Structure formats: structure tokens, C-alpha cells
């Protein structure tokens, strides 16, 4: 498994996996902002999405990566809402092709992303905010030993409704303490 930024040439693979997984993924995602190009409908929308990730990476605001198994795109993982100054924090987000769910690829991608965030970006805190009924995503955070810090009411718009989210977090010192264990268990 490998992580890399998505490129314009990934459009057909991305569209195929997102289309095949629409019912699996969309219940957990915000509605797109009005006027945003539809990345699923045409290449120019996907190109704009890739360019937005590139700009955010350049400005140290967010880092998005495709998850690849060989040459096959199977999901995405990201560090978003990077805050510097006294916060030094970000949110980790992820999605996986249903056909590859439960096979250890998501925890592996998240461990790689945590390592990047803590060791290369020097973040102090990485958080995951997950809709309570999304048991598959919660299981990933729990497997990795991210601390359940409670539920925030109406935290994020999901499918047009502001939903509660369980908030999981890991601090840099917790990463340092658990790094060897997490890498041994989840990095193949």
C-alpha cells in the first residue's frame, strides 16, 4: 500500500471507485458547497479538486492523499484544517472502497498519516471527528488507540444536517510512546 497526492490522471480510477461506493460513502459526507464543480461528473471538477489539495499543501493548510494498492486506488486519507500557532493541530479523515474495508488498509493509511503529521509537520494534536453511527470509521480510531474525548453536538454538516460527532484524538507524546507498537501492528 502507498499514499500519494491525487493527480489529474487518476480521474477515471477515482470516479470508478467513488461511483461504485456512493451508497457506502455518502451517508458520512457533507453536501458539496453550492457552485462547487462536481468532481465525479467531469474531469475539470476533479482537476479543480486536485489543484485545491495542491494549494492547501503549499500553504500548509491540508494534506490529501490517495491510498493505492499497487496501481489501484482504494481510498483517500487526509490531514485537514491544519492550525499552527499555539494549536499545532489537524484533523485526520479517511474513506475506503467497501471491497477493501476490514482488511487493515485504513488503519495502515492512518498510521502513515499520523507519523507524517507528528514527525514531519511537527503537529502536537491530531483529531478525528466521526458520526456516532459510523461504526467502521470509529473502529479504526479505536484500533489505533485514539482517545475518545466525547461527543460534540452539531459539529459538522453531513448530508445537509448538522450532526453530532464523536471526537478522537492523539497527542505527539502519545504517538512517541506508541509509535513502535502502531508501526509493528499496522505497517506491512
KOLVEXMAR-204682 format. One record per residue: x, z, y of N, C-alpha, C, O in turn; residue number from 0; chain; residue in one letter. Coordinates in nm, 3 decimals, decimal comma, always signed. Example, Ala and Ser with C-alpha at 12.3 -4.5 7.8 and 13.67 -1.06 7.14 Angstrom:
% KOLVEXMAR-204682
PT      n_c1      n_c3      n_c2     ca_c1     ca_c3     ca_c2      c_c1      c_c3      c_c2      o_c1      o_c3      o_c2     i   ch   aa
PT    +1,319    +0,780    -0,569    +1,230    +0,780    -0,450    +1,320    +0,780    -0,330    +1,424    +0,846    -0,332     0    A    a
PT    +1,285    +0,708    -0,225    +1,367    +0,714    -0,106    +1,290    +0,787    +0,003    +1,341    +0,804    +0,114     1    A    s
//
This chain:
% KOLVEXMAR-204682
PT      n_c1      n_c3      n_c2     ca_c1     ca_c3     ca_c2      c_c1      c_c3      c_c2      o_c1      o_c3      o_c2     i   ch   aa
PT    +0,084    +0,000    -0,117    +0,000    +0,000    +0,000    +0,089    +0,000    +0,124    +0,194    +0,063    +0,127     0    A    x
PT    +0,043    -0,072    +0,229    +0,119    -0,079    +0,353    +0,022    -0,078    +0,472    -0,093    -0,120    +0,460     1    A    x
PT    +0,071    -0,030    +0,585    -0,004    -0,031    +0,710    +0,066    -0,125    +0,807    +0,189    -0,128    +0,815     2    A    x
PT    -0,014    -0,201    +0,882    +0,041    -0,282    +0,990    -0,071    -0,318    +1,086    -0,188    -0,322    +1,048     3    A    x
PT    -0,035    -0,345    +1,212    -0,137    -0,387    +1,308    -0,204    -0,516    +1,260    -0,139    -0,603    +1,202     4    A    x
PT    -0,332    -0,527    +1,284    -0,404    -0,650    +1,250    -0,367    -0,759    +1,349    -0,343    -0,733    +1,467     5    A    x
PT    -0,364    -0,881    +1,299    -0,331    -1,000    +1,380    -0,446    -1,099    +1,371    -0,533    -1,088    +1,284     6    A    x
PT    -0,445    -1,194    +1,460    -0,547    -1,298    +1,462    -0,560    -1,366    +1,324    -0,670    -1,404    +1,284     7    A    x
PT    -0,451    -1,381    +1,255    -0,452    -1,447    +1,124    -0,523    -1,365    +1,017    -0,549    -1,416    +0,907     8    A    x
PT    -0,555    -1,239    +1,045    -0,628    -1,154    +0,950    -0,779    -1,168    +0,962    -0,853    -1,101    +0,890     9    A    x
PT    -0,825    -1,253    +1,051    -0,968    -1,262    +1,080    -1,053    -1,285    +0,955    -1,148    -1,209    +0,932    10    A    x
PT    -1,023    -1,385    +0,877    -1,108    -1,417    +0,761    -1,111    -1,302    +0,661    -1,217    -1,269    +0,607    11    A    x
PT    -0,997    -1,240    +0,635    -0,992    -1,126    +0,542    -1,070    -1,008    +0,598    -1,143    -0,942    +0,525    12    A    x
PT    -1,054    -0,981    +0,728    -1,124    -0,869    +0,791    -1,275    -0,894    +0,789    -1,353    -0,805    +0,756    13    A    x
PT    -1,315    -1,016    +0,825    -1,457    -1,049    +0,826    -1,516    -1,037    +0,685    -1,629    -0,988    +0,670    14    A    x
PT    -1,443    -1,080    +0,585    -1,494    -1,073    +0,446    -1,513    -0,927    +0,403    -1,618    -0,893    +0,347    15    A    x
PT    -1,416    -0,842    +0,427    -1,427    -0,702    +0,381    -1,532    -0,627    +0,463    -1,606    -0,546    +0,408    16    A    x
PT    -1,538    -0,653    +0,593    -1,640    -0,585    +0,676    -1,780    -0,633    +0,640    -1,873    -0,552    +0,634    17    A    x
PT    -1,798    -0,762    +0,616    -1,930    -0,815    +0,577    -1,975    -0,759    +0,443    -2,090    -0,719    +0,427    18    A    x
PT    -1,884    -0,755    +0,348    -1,917    -0,704    +0,215    -1,949    -0,555    +0,217    -2,019    -0,505    +0,129    19    A    x
PT    -1,899    -0,484    +0,318    -1,913    -0,338    +0,324    -2,004    -0,290    +0,436    -2,003    -0,172    +0,472    20    A    x
PT    -2,081    -0,381    +0,492    -2,166    -0,346    +0,607    -2,252    -0,222    +0,579    -2,253    -0,129    +0,659    21    A    x
PT    -2,324    -0,221    +0,467    -2,413    -0,108    +0,436    -2,335    +0,021    +0,408    -2,386    +0,130    +0,431    22    A    x
PT    -2,213    +0,009    +0,359    -2,127    +0,122    +0,326    -2,066    +0,184    +0,452    -2,047    +0,306    +0,457    23    A    x
PT    -2,035    +0,102    +0,552    -1,960    +0,148    +0,669    -2,046    +0,177    +0,792    -2,023    +0,277    +0,861    24    A    x
PT    -2,142    +0,092    +0,821    -2,214    +0,104    +0,947    -2,290    +0,234    +0,970    -2,304    +0,275    +1,085    25    A    x
PT    -2,339    +0,303    +0,866    -2,408    +0,430    +0,894    -2,320    +0,535    +0,963    -2,372    +0,632    +1,016    26    A    x
PT    -2,189    +0,515    +0,962    -2,096    +0,615    +1,017    -2,033    +0,569    +1,148    -1,945    +0,638    +1,200    27    A    x
PT    -2,075    +0,456    +1,201    -2,006    +0,398    +1,315    -2,096    +0,390    +1,439    -2,218    +0,377    +1,428    28    A    x
PT    -2,033    +0,399    +1,557    -2,110    +0,381    +1,681    -2,161    +0,238    +1,693    -2,103    +0,146    +1,635    29    A    x
PT    -2,269    +0,221    +1,768    -2,312    +0,086    +1,803    -2,208    +0,029    +1,899    -2,152    +0,103    +1,980    30    A    x
PT    -2,183    -0,101    +1,892    -2,087    -0,159    +1,987    -2,140    -0,147    +2,130    -2,261    -0,146    +2,153    31    A    x
PT    -2,048    -0,139    +2,224    -2,088    -0,134    +2,364    -2,150    -0,268    +2,404    -2,106    -0,373    +2,358    32    A    x
PT    -2,250    -0,262    +2,490    -2,318    -0,383    +2,537    -2,217    -0,478    +2,599    -2,134    -0,438    +2,680    33    A    x
PT    -2,225    -0,604    +2,560    -2,137    -0,706    +2,616    -2,004    -0,720    +2,544    -1,926    -0,810    +2,575    34    A    x
PT    -1,978    -0,632    +2,448    -1,854    -0,642    +2,371    -1,865    -0,761    +2,275    -1,966    -0,775    +2,206    35    A    x
PT    -1,762    -0,846    +2,269    -1,768    -0,958    +2,175    -1,781    -0,909    +2,030    -1,720    -0,808    +1,993    36    A    x
PT    -1,859    -0,979    +1,952    -1,880    -0,942    +1,812    -1,762    -0,992    +1,729    -1,750    -1,111    +1,700    37    A    x
PT    -1,675    -0,899    +1,690    -1,555    -0,934    +1,614    -1,590    -0,993    +1,478    -1,512    -1,071    +1,422    38    A    x
PT    -1,706    -0,958    +1,424    -1,747    -1,008    +1,293    -1,801    -1,151    +1,303    -1,792    -1,228    +1,207    39    A    x
PT    -1,856    -1,186    +1,418    -1,922    -1,315    +1,432    -1,826    -1,431    +1,459    -1,848    -1,542    +1,412    40    A    x
PT    -1,719    -1,404    +1,533    -1,629    -1,516    +1,563    -1,486    -1,468    +1,585    -1,460    -1,352    +1,618    41    A    x
PT    -1,398    -1,561    +1,566    -1,254    -1,532    +1,577    -1,214    -1,481    +1,715    -1,126    -1,396    +1,726    42    A    x
PT    -1,278    -1,532    +1,820    -1,240    -1,487    +1,955    -1,272    -1,340    +1,975    -1,197    -1,269    +2,043    43    A    x
PT    -1,382    -1,292    +1,918    -1,414    -1,149    +1,924    -1,313    -1,066    +1,848    -1,273    -0,958    +1,893    44    A    x
PT    -1,271    -1,116    +1,733    -1,170    -1,045    +1,654    -1,036    -1,047    +1,727    -0,965    -0,946    +1,730    45    A    x
PT    -1,002    -1,161    +1,787    -0,877    -1,172    +1,864    -0,878    -1,071    +1,978    -0,777    -1,005    +2,003    46    A    x
PT    -0,991    -1,059    +2,048    -1,002    -0,963    +2,158    -0,983    -0,820    +2,106    -0,922    -0,737    +2,172    47    A    x
PT    -1,037    -0,792    +1,988    -1,021    -0,659    +1,927    -0,874    -0,631    +1,896    -0,824    -0,522    +1,925    48    A    x
PT    -0,806    -0,728    +1,839    -0,662    -0,712    +1,809    -0,582    -0,693    +1,937    -0,491    -0,610    +1,942    49    A    x
PT    -0,614    -0,770    +2,039    -0,544    -0,758    +2,167    -0,569    -0,623    +2,231    -0,479    -0,566    +2,294    50    A    x
PT    -0,691    -0,570    +2,217    -0,721    -0,438    +2,272    -0,636    -0,331    +2,202    -0,583    -0,241    +2,268    51    A    x
PT    -0,623    -0,340    +2,069    -0,536    -0,245    +1,996    -0,392    -0,259    +2,042    -0,322    -0,159    +2,059    52    A    x
PT    -0,346    -0,383    +2,063    -0,208    -0,405    +2,110    -0,186    -0,341    +2,247    -0,085    -0,275    +2,268    53    A    x
PT    -0,281    -0,360    +2,339    -0,269    -0,300    +2,473    -0,268    -0,147    +2,464    -0,188    -0,081    +2,529    54    A    x
PT    -0,357    -0,093    +2,382    -0,362    +0,053    +2,369    -0,232    +0,107    +2,311    -0,184    +0,213    +2,353    55    A    x
PT    -0,173    +0,034    +2,216    -0,045    +0,075    +2,159    +0,063    +0,074    +2,267    +0,144    +0,166    +2,276    56    A    x
PT    +0,065    -0,031    +2,349    +0,165    -0,042    +2,457    +0,152    +0,071    +2,558    +0,252    +0,117    +2,613    57    A    x
PT    +0,030    +0,117    +2,581    +0,006    +0,224    +2,677    +0,005    +0,363    +2,612    -0,030    +0,462    +2,677    58    A    x
PT    +0,041    +0,371    +2,483    +0,045    +0,498    +2,411    -0,092    +0,567    +2,414    -0,100    +0,689    +2,426    59    A    x
PT    -0,199    +0,488    +2,404    -0,334    +0,541    +2,410    -0,401    +0,545    +2,273    -0,485    +0,631    +2,248    60    A    x
PT    -0,364    +0,453    +2,184    -0,423    +0,447    +2,050    -0,337    +0,355    +1,963    -0,268    +0,267    +2,012    61    A    x
PT    -0,345    +0,379    +1,833    -0,266    +0,304    +1,735    -0,356    +0,271    +1,618    -0,401    +0,360    +1,546    62    A    x
PT    -0,384    +0,141    +1,598    -0,471    +0,099    +1,489    -0,396    +0,012    +1,390    -0,315    -0,072    +1,429    63    A    x
PT    -0,423    +0,033    +1,262    -0,352    -0,040    +1,155    -0,448    -0,083    +1,046    -0,541    -0,010    +1,011    64    A    x
PT    -0,424    -0,201    +0,993    -0,491    -0,244    +0,872    -0,423    -0,178    +0,753    -0,302    -0,155    +0,755    65    A    x
PT    -0,502    -0,148    +0,651    -0,449    -0,093    +0,526    -0,448    -0,209    +0,427    -0,551    -0,269    +0,398    66    A    x
PT    -0,329    -0,240    +0,377    -0,313    -0,355    +0,288    -0,265    -0,311    +0,151    -0,175    -0,228    +0,140    67    A    x
PT    -0,326    -0,367    +0,049    -0,282    -0,351    -0,088    -0,226    -0,487    -0,127    -0,300    -0,581    -0,155    68    A    x
PT    -0,093    -0,497    -0,129    -0,031    -0,628    -0,140    -0,068    -0,707    -0,015    -0,045    -0,661    +0,096    69    A    x
PT    -0,126    -0,826    -0,033    -0,169    -0,907    +0,081    -0,316    -0,887    +0,114    -0,368    -0,953    +0,204    70    A    x
PT    -0,384    -0,798    +0,042    -0,528    -0,780    +0,056    -0,561    -0,666    +0,153    -0,517    -0,553    +0,134    71    A    x
PT    -0,639    -0,698    +0,255    -0,687    -0,597    +0,349    -0,795    -0,515    +0,282    -0,894    -0,569    +0,232    72    A    x
PT    -0,777    -0,382    +0,280    -0,875    -0,295    +0,213    -0,933    -0,189    +0,307    -1,020    -0,113    +0,265    73    A    x
PT    -0,887    -0,183    +0,432    -0,942    -0,085    +0,524    -0,862    -0,078    +0,652    -0,776    -0,162    +0,679    74    A    x
PT    -0,892    +0,025    +0,730    -0,819    +0,049    +0,855    -0,801    +0,199    +0,874    -0,880    +0,280    +0,825    75    A    x
PT    -0,696    +0,234    +0,948    -0,670    +0,372    +0,986    -0,619    +0,368    +1,129    -0,552    +0,273    +1,170    76    A    x
PT    -0,651    +0,472    +1,206    -0,608    +0,472    +1,346    -0,582    +0,611    +1,397    -0,633    +0,710    +1,345    77    A    x
PT    -0,501    +0,617    +1,501    -0,487    +0,734    +1,586    -0,544    +0,692    +1,720    -0,489    +0,604    +1,786    78    A    x
PT    -0,653    +0,753    +1,760    -0,719    +0,715    +1,885    -0,724    +0,830    +1,983    -0,693    +0,944    +1,950    79    A    x
PT    -0,762    +0,797    +2,104    -0,776    +0,896    +2,211    -0,652    +0,983    +2,224    -0,660    +1,105    +2,234    80    A    x
PT    -0,535    +0,918    +2,223    -0,410    +0,992    +2,238    -0,409    +1,055    +2,377    -0,427    +0,987    +2,478    81    A    x
PT    -0,388    +1,185    +2,379    -0,378    +1,258    +2,506    -0,240    +1,321    +2,514    -0,195    +1,390    +2,423    82    A    x
PT    -0,175    +1,296    +2,624    -0,042    +1,352    +2,647    -0,055    +1,474    +2,739    -0,161    +1,535    +2,747    83    A    x
PT    +0,051    +1,509    +2,806    +0,049    +1,628    +2,890    +0,039    +1,752    +2,804    +0,103    +1,759    +2,699    84    A    x
PT    -0,040    +1,849    +2,846    -0,046    +1,974    +2,769    -0,118    +1,962    +2,635    -0,108    +2,052    +2,552    85    A    x
PT    -0,191    +1,851    +2,612    -0,266    +1,836    +2,487    -0,179    +1,785    +2,372    -0,175    +1,847    +2,266    86    A    x
PT    -0,110    +1,673    +2,391    -0,030    +1,611    +2,285    -0,113    +1,598    +2,157    -0,074    +1,647    +2,051    87    A    x
PT    -0,228    +1,532    +2,170    -0,322    +1,525    +2,058    -0,379    +1,386    +2,040    -0,363    +1,299    +2,125    88    A    x
PT    -0,446    +1,367    +1,926    -0,513    +1,240    +1,895    -0,616    +1,266    +1,786    -0,618    +1,372    +1,723    89    A    x
PT    -0,701    +1,166    +1,766    -0,799    +1,168    +1,657    -0,757    +1,066    +1,552    -0,716    +0,955    +1,586    90    A    x
PT    -0,767    +1,103    +1,426    -0,744    +1,008    +1,319    -0,881    +0,958    +1,271    -0,975    +1,036    +1,255    91    A    x
PT    -0,889    +0,828    +1,250    -1,011    +0,768    +1,198    -0,974    +0,671    +1,086    -0,862    +0,620    +1,083    92    A    x
PT    -1,068    +0,646    +0,995    -1,036    +0,559    +0,882    -1,163    +0,505    +0,820    -1,269    +0,567    +0,826    93    A    x
PT    -1,149    +0,388    +0,759    -1,254    +0,333    +0,673    -1,188    +0,257    +0,558    -1,076    +0,208    +0,571    94    A    x
PT    -1,259    +0,250    +0,448    -1,205    +0,188    +0,327    -1,311    +0,100    +0,264    -1,429    +0,133    +0,264    95    A    x
PT    -1,267    -0,013    +0,210    -1,352    -0,101    +0,129    -1,410    -0,017    +0,015    -1,336    +0,052    -0,055    96    A    x
PT    -1,540    -0,024    -0,004    -1,605    +0,057    -0,108    -1,544    +0,031    -0,246    -1,537    +0,122    -0,328    97    A    x
PT    -1,501    -0,092    -0,272    -1,443    -0,125    -0,402    -1,311    -0,052    -0,425    -1,266    -0,041    -0,540    98    A    x
PT    -1,247    -0,004    -0,320    -1,119    +0,067    -0,331    -1,132    +0,216    -0,300    -1,032    +0,289    -0,305    99    A    x
PT    -1,253    +0,262    -0,269    -1,275    +0,404    -0,238    -1,254    +0,489    -0,363    -1,280    +0,445    -0,475   100    A    x
PT    -1,206    +0,609    -0,343    -1,188    +0,703    -0,453    -1,065    +0,676    -0,538    -1,049    +0,736    -0,644   101    A    x
PT    -0,977    +0,587    -0,492    -0,858    +0,553    -0,570    -0,730    +0,608    -0,506    -0,619    +0,576    -0,550   102    A    x
PT    -0,745    +0,690    -0,403    -0,629    +0,752    -0,340    -0,569    +0,676    -0,224    -0,472    +0,723    -0,164   103    A    x
PT    -0,622    +0,558    -0,191    -0,563    +0,478    -0,084    -0,590    +0,539    +0,054    -0,503    +0,535    +0,141   104    A    x
PT    -0,709    +0,594    +0,074    -0,741    +0,652    +0,205    -0,653    +0,774    +0,233    -0,594    +0,781    +0,341   105    A    x
PT    -0,643    +0,872    +0,141    -0,552    +0,984    +0,170    -0,408    +0,938    +0,194    -0,338    +0,993    +0,279   106    A    x
PT    -0,364    +0,838    +0,119    -0,229    +0,787    +0,138    -0,213    +0,730    +0,280    -0,114    +0,760    +0,348   107    A    x
PT    -0,309    +0,650    +0,325    -0,302    +0,592    +0,459    -0,307    +0,700    +0,566    -0,236    +0,691    +0,667   108    A    x
PT    -0,388    +0,802    +0,545    -0,398    +0,910    +0,643    -0,269    +0,991    +0,647    -0,224    +1,030    +0,755   109    A    x
PT    -0,208    +1,018    +0,532    -0,080    +1,090    +0,532    +0,026    +1,010    +0,607    +0,101    +1,067    +0,686   110    A    x
PT    +0,032    +0,880    +0,585    +0,127    +0,797    +0,660    +0,100    +0,804    +0,810    +0,193    +0,807    +0,891   111    A    x
PT    -0,026    +0,807    +0,846    -0,065    +0,812    +0,987    -0,034    +0,948    +1,047    +0,012    +0,957    +1,161   112    A    x
PT    -0,058    +1,056    +0,972    -0,021    +1,189    +1,020    +0,130    +1,198    +1,041    +0,176    +1,250    +1,143   113    A    x
PT    +0,205    +1,148    +0,945    +0,351    +1,151    +0,958    +0,395    +1,076    +1,084    +0,478    +1,125    +1,160   114    A    x
PT    +0,339    +0,958    +1,106    +0,373    +0,880    +1,225    +0,337    +0,958    +1,352    +0,416    +0,965    +1,446   115    A    x
PT    +0,217    +1,015    +1,353    +0,171    +1,088    +1,472    +0,257    +1,209    +1,503    +0,293    +1,233    +1,619   116    A    x
PT    +0,289    +1,286    +1,401    +0,367    +1,408    +1,425    +0,516    +1,380    +1,444    +0,579    +1,439    +1,531   117    A    x
PT    +0,571    +1,290    +1,364    +0,716    +1,271    +1,365    +0,764    +1,166    +1,465    +0,873    +1,180    +1,520   118    A    x
PT    +0,687    +1,061    +1,489    +0,732    +0,955    +1,579    +0,669    +0,965    +1,718    +0,734    +0,937    +1,819   119    A    x
PT    +0,542    +1,006    +1,722    +0,474    +1,018    +1,851    +0,486    +1,159    +1,908    +0,447    +1,182    +2,023   120    A    x
PT    +0,538    +1,253    +1,829    +0,556    +1,392    +1,871    +0,426    +1,458    +1,916    +0,423    +1,535    +2,011   121    A    x
PT    +0,317    +1,426    +1,846    +0,190    +1,491    +1,874    +0,192    +1,634    +1,823    +0,263    +1,665    +1,727   122    A    x
PT    +0,114    +1,720    +1,885    +0,103    +1,860    +1,841    -0,020    +1,881    +1,753    -0,020    +1,968    +1,666   123    A    x
PT    -0,126    +1,801    +1,776    -0,253    +1,822    +1,706    -0,316    +1,687    +1,673    -0,322    +1,599    +1,758   124    A    x
PT    -0,362    +1,673    +1,550    -0,438    +1,554    +1,511    -0,568    +1,603    +1,450    -0,571    +1,692    +1,364   125    A    x
PT    -0,675    +1,544    +1,496    -0,809    +1,588    +1,459    -0,887    +1,474    +1,396    -0,864    +1,357    +1,427   126    A    x
PT    -0,980    +1,508    +1,307    -1,076    +1,412    +1,251    -1,214    +1,469    +1,279    -1,239    +1,586    +1,252   127    A    x
PT    -1,304    +1,388    +1,332    -1,442    +1,428    +1,358    -1,532    +1,344    +1,267    -1,533    +1,221    +1,276   128    A    x
PT    -1,608    +1,411    +1,180    -1,681    +1,342    +1,074    -1,826    +1,388    +1,070    -1,854    +1,508    +1,074   129    A    x
PT    -1,919    +1,292    +1,062    -2,061    +1,324    +1,047    -2,076    +1,410    +0,921    -2,024    +1,374    +0,816   130    A    x
PT    -2,147    +1,523    +0,930    -2,154    +1,616    +0,816    -2,197    +1,553    +0,683    -2,147    +1,594    +0,579   131    A    x
PT    -2,286    +1,457    +0,685    -2,335    +1,398    +0,559    -2,241    +1,291    +0,503    -2,267    +1,237    +0,395   132    A    x
PT    -2,131    +1,259    +0,574    -2,034    +1,161    +0,525    -1,936    +1,232    +0,431    -1,823    +1,264    +0,468   133    A    x
PT    -1,984    +1,255    +0,310    -1,906    +1,335    +0,214    -1,775    +1,268    +0,173    -1,677    +1,337    +0,146   134    A    x
PT    -1,771    +1,136    +0,168    -1,648    +1,067    +0,128    -1,538    +1,091    +0,231    -1,424    +1,121    +0,194   135    A    x
PT    -1,569    +1,077    +0,359    -1,469    +1,100    +0,463    -1,430    +1,247    +0,472    -1,313    +1,280    +0,493   136    A    x
PT    -1,526    +1,334    +0,456    -1,494    +1,478    +0,458    -1,402    +1,515    +0,342    -1,313    +1,598    +0,358   137    A    x
PT    -1,424    +1,453    +0,228    -1,340    +1,482    +0,111    -1,194    +1,447    +0,139    -1,104    +1,517    +0,094   138    A    x
PT    -1,170    +1,339    +0,212    -1,033    +1,300    +0,247    -0,968    +1,410    +0,331    -0,858    +1,457    +0,300   139    A    x
PT    -1,036    +1,451    +0,438    -0,981    +1,556    +0,526    -0,956    +1,685    +0,448    -0,854    +1,752    +0,468   140    A    x
PT    -1,047    +1,720    +0,359    -1,032    +1,843    +0,281    -0,918    +1,832    +0,180    -0,844    +1,928    +0,161   141    A    x
PT    -0,904    +1,716    +0,114    -0,792    +1,695    +0,021    -0,658    +1,716    +0,089    -0,564    +1,769    +0,029   142    A    x
PT    -0,650    +1,673    +0,216    -0,525    +1,682    +0,289    -0,503    +1,821    +0,350    -0,401    +1,846    +0,415   143    A    x
PT    -0,599    +1,908    +0,330    -0,584    +2,044    +0,383    -0,601    +2,053    +0,533    -0,550    +2,146    +0,596   144    A    x
PT    -0,673    +1,957    +0,591    -0,703    +1,970    +0,733    -0,803    +2,084    +0,749    -0,898    +2,096    +0,671   145    A    x
PT    -0,781    +2,165    +0,848    -0,861    +2,285    +0,870    -0,998    +2,249    +0,926    -1,007    +2,174    +1,024   146    A    x
PT    -1,105    +2,300    +0,866    -1,241    +2,284    +0,915    -1,256    +2,380    +1,033    -1,252    +2,502    +1,016   147    A    x
PT    -1,273    +2,323    +1,153    -1,283    +2,406    +1,273    -1,427    +2,421    +1,322    -1,451    +2,469    +1,433   148    A    x
PT    -1,521    +2,379    +1,240    -1,661    +2,395    +1,277    -1,725    +2,264    +1,316    -1,663    +2,157    +1,308   149    A    x
PT    -1,848    +2,273    +1,358    -1,928    +2,156    +1,391    -1,956    +2,152    +1,540    -1,999    +2,250    +1,600   150    A    x
PT    -1,930    +2,036    +1,599    -1,962    +2,013    +1,740    -2,094    +1,937    +1,746    -2,109    +1,832    +1,685   151    A    x
PT    -2,188    +1,992    +1,820    -2,320    +1,931    +1,831    -2,316    +1,808    +1,921    -2,255    +1,810    +2,028   152    A    x
PT    -2,382    +1,702    +1,875    -2,398    +1,581    +1,956    -2,267    +1,525    +2,009    -2,261    +1,479    +2,123   153    A    x
PT    -2,163    +1,528    +1,927    -2,029    +1,491    +1,974    -2,013    +1,342    +2,002    -1,950    +1,304    +2,101   154    A    x
PT    -2,070    +1,258    +1,917    -2,039    +1,115    +1,923    -2,162    +1,033    +1,888    -2,240    +1,072    +1,801   155    A    x
PT    -2,180    +0,921    +1,956    -2,291    +0,831    +1,930    -2,264    +0,753    +1,802    -2,165    +0,682    +1,790   156    A    x
PT    -2,355    +0,767    +1,707    -2,348    +0,694    +1,581    -2,480    +0,619    +1,565    -2,587    +0,679    +1,559   157    A    x
PT    -2,471    +0,486    +1,558    -2,590    +0,400    +1,544    -2,694    +0,431    +1,652    -2,814    +0,424    +1,625   158    A    x
PT    -2,650    +0,466    +1,771    -2,741    +0,489    +1,883    -2,790    +0,631    +1,899    -2,867    +0,658    +1,991   159    A    x
PT    -2,748    +0,723    +1,812    -2,792    +0,863    +1,820    -2,669    +0,952    +1,830    -2,573    +0,935    +1,754   160    A    x
PT    -2,671    +1,047    +1,923    -2,559    +1,140    +1,932    -2,568    +1,239    +1,816    -2,661    +1,318    +1,807   161    A    x
PT    -2,469    +1,232    +1,729    -2,468    +1,311    +1,604    -2,369    +1,426    +1,611    -2,268    +1,420    +1,681   162    A    x
PT    -2,402    +1,531    +1,537    -2,308    +1,641    +1,516    -2,191    +1,589    +1,434    -2,206    +1,495    +1,356   163    A    x
PT    -2,074    +1,651    +1,451    -1,955    +1,615    +1,374    -1,880    +1,741    +1,333    -1,860    +1,832    +1,413   164    A    x
PT    -1,840    +1,744    +1,206    -1,751    +1,849    +1,159    -1,612    +1,811    +1,207    -1,570    +1,696    +1,193   165    A    x
PT    -1,541    +1,908    +1,264    -1,409    +1,880    +1,319    -1,302    +1,943    +1,231    -1,302    +2,064    +1,206   166    A    x
PT    -1,213    +1,857    +1,185    -1,099    +1,899    +1,104    -0,974    +1,877    +1,188    -0,968    +1,785    +1,269   167    A    x
PT    -0,873    +1,961    +1,168    -0,751    +1,944    +1,246    -0,629    +1,988    +1,167    -0,637    +2,065    +1,072   168    A    x
PT    -0,515    +1,935    +1,211    -0,385    +1,977    +1,160    -0,291    +1,982    +1,280    -0,294    +1,895    +1,367   169    A    x
PT    -0,208    +2,085    +1,283    -0,108    +2,101    +1,388    +0,027    +2,056    +1,338    +0,050    +2,048    +1,217   170    A    x
PT    +0,117    +2,027    +1,430    +0,252    +1,981    +1,393    +0,322    +2,081    +1,302    +0,388    +2,041    +1,206   171    A    x
PT    +0,309    +2,210    +1,330    +0,375    +2,309    +1,245    +0,314    +2,314    +1,104    +0,384    +2,343    +1,007   172    A    x
PT    +0,185    +2,286    +1,094    +0,122    +2,280    +0,962    +0,173    +2,157    +0,886    +0,197    +2,162    +0,766   173    A    x
PT    +0,189    +2,045    +0,959    +0,245    +1,927    +0,898    +0,385    +1,957    +0,844    +0,417    +1,923    +0,730   174    A    x
PT    +0,467    +2,020    +0,925    +0,605    +2,052    +0,885    +0,606    +2,138    +0,759    +0,685    +2,115    +0,668   175    A    x
PT    +0,517    +2,236    +0,753    +0,508    +2,325    +0,636    +0,462    +2,251    +0,511    +0,506    +2,282    +0,400   176    A    x
PT    +0,373    +2,154    +0,527    +0,309    +2,090    +0,412    +0,357    +1,949    +0,385    +0,313    +1,886    +0,289   177    A    x
PT    +0,446    +1,896    +0,470    +0,490    +1,758    +0,460    +0,536    +1,720    +0,319    +0,489    +1,621    +0,264   178    A    x
PT    +0,627    +1,796    +0,261    +0,682    +1,762    +0,130    +0,571    +1,757    +0,025    +0,566    +1,665    -0,057   179    A    x
PT    +0,482    +1,855    +0,029    +0,370    +1,859    -0,067    +0,277    +1,740    -0,050    +0,238    +1,677    -0,148   180    A    x
PT    +0,239    +1,707    +0,076    +0,149    +1,595    +0,102    +0,212    +1,462    +0,063    +0,147    +1,377    +0,003   181    A    x
PT    +0,339    +1,444    +0,097    +0,405    +1,319    +0,062    +0,421    +1,305    -0,088    +0,404    +1,196    -0,142   182    A    x
PT    +0,453    +1,414    -0,158    +0,469    +1,408    -0,303    +0,336    +1,377    -0,373    +0,332    +1,305    -0,472   183    A    x
PT    +0,228    +1,432    -0,318    +0,098    +1,412    -0,384    +0,032    +1,278    -0,349    -0,034    +1,219    -0,434   184    A    x
PT    +0,049    +1,230    -0,227    -0,029    +1,115    -0,183    +0,048    +0,988    -0,156    -0,012    +0,880    -0,150   185    A    x
PT    +0,180    +0,995    -0,140    +0,255    +0,873    -0,114    +0,314    +0,822    -0,243    +0,393    +0,890    -0,309   186    A    x
PT    +0,275    +0,703    -0,278    +0,314    +0,645    -0,407    +0,453    +0,583    -0,397    +0,504    +0,529    -0,495   187    A    x
//
